[in-house]
Amino acid sequence: MTDKTSKQSKTSTGLLLEKAGFDQLTSDSPIEHIGVALKRLAQSMNGADSLQRQMVRGETTKRLQQLGVKAPASLVDAAFKPKKVKASAPDYKPIVTETEPWEEPVDGVALLDEITAIFKRFLVLPDGAAETEALWILHTHCFDAAYFTPYLNINSPEPECGKTTNLDLLGHLTAKPLLSSNITAPAVFRTVETHQPTLLIDEADTFLALKDELRGVLNSGNRKTTAFTVRLERVGDGWEPRRFSTWCPKAFSLIGRLPLTLEGRSIVVTMQRKTRAEQVEEFNPQKMASELETLQRKCARWARDNLGALTGAEPPIPDELHNRIRDKWKTLLAIAEVVGGDWHERTRKAALSLSVEDKESSIGNQLLADIKTVFDEKQENKLPSATITWKLSQMNHRPWVAYKNGCPITQHQIAKLLSRYGIKSKQLWIDEKKTRGYERAAFTDAFTRYLPEAVVAVEPSDGKGLSLVGDSVGDTNPTASEKAANPHEQGVLPDLPSAQGVDNAG
């Protein structure tokens, strides 16, 4: 900085101090007068840049020191500190809104027929899906009567299959809909505790698989007696446990599959990209707003009038539905039973149709079914691990082709999955060779328990060393030289990891 610039700066700073009244202050001036001068100076500095403010601050501190003021720098900083403007509270809209029930009683049969027609008008859906979604929408309005809430899993193998339109329709018809494309575990249980919305989660494939805590919270929310999570909340100087509800209807939209624990709690609606022959209308929510609002209000009215009839209902359930699948459909079958007309039969057919894939939702169940297919096709009672692995890797449209990181399933991964059922590979003699493999007899119990429709036949030995129930017999007994090579007859050893990758058992 040149002398001329320094002189101009000092002159400018001096003028500011003079205008603020510093020249009239003396060492005997009351502190109040000094405060007034500081306030005037601070006001005159509005809009000044940081360099100018720093220069004025230094000169002002020096003047206060000359006047004998204690802690002059602190006073100057307090005067120059910008005032915080208190922001007005944001005008938040309610996160969910209650539906005003329709003014008159509602015919449930006509209501479900109308909603079903809406879904078929705008979407290409698998058989029974439109009826199922209509029932599920009504379930969200009479949710208080339910003990078990089936989640709705809307998925597709590729984009542009209509999932967003599907979720949009649900958002216009369900009770207290809350649509989100990303959500955290605390947001779920705090929102559910406060509002009990119908939670509609879009693009679940982009974030859900990576969030263990979120999956745990969502898993907990489908059975009323266990739909809680516990967290610690600060109370004074300590922490206290607090229970939050996770009990609310939930629907997921995604490409691919949900994590197995969530998929097992869901009714699965798999959508496909429409063909040229499949014509549906383009959904315009603005044009449909009035019609959809009417249907939503009619759902609320029907639920209000029939809540008592639904509470504790025990509808007839098809014998083909077992365990959790039975639980999921019981809620919707109860609604269909109370609605009347042909809706119980339509719901039964929808349940059987949509549960075909549901029965195979477990990756373990799929593996058992496909290994049974391999045994049936080969017509053998013993197979090498390598043969089973190769046959699985050739099954198009099954998960084994690109099981992990785009690579086919390995022997080690198969062994990992089968270990859940107590099934282990063994050293076997097949075609006069010692190899690791599986006996069909080892699968008998698992086939019976987890593939109830499968006919599991126990056949005697065919005389060629193939037996379901015993060790190798006949011509496949090891030779003396082979026994010498393995004198201790070591049998069950774990399959070695494949060079292709790690397991994906869980």
Helices and strands as residue ranges (DSSP letters): H 3-20, G 22-24, H 31-44, H 50-66, H 72-80, H 108-122, H 129-141, G 143-145, E 151-156, H 163-173, E 177-180, H 185-195, E 198-201, G 204-206, G 208-210, H 212-219, G 220-222, G 224-226, E 228-235, E 238-245, E 250-255, H 260-263, E 266-270, H 285-310, H 323-339, H 343-358, H 363-378, E 382-384, H 385-393, H 411-418, G 419-421, E 426-430, E 433-439, G 440-443, H 444-450, G 474-476, H 480-485
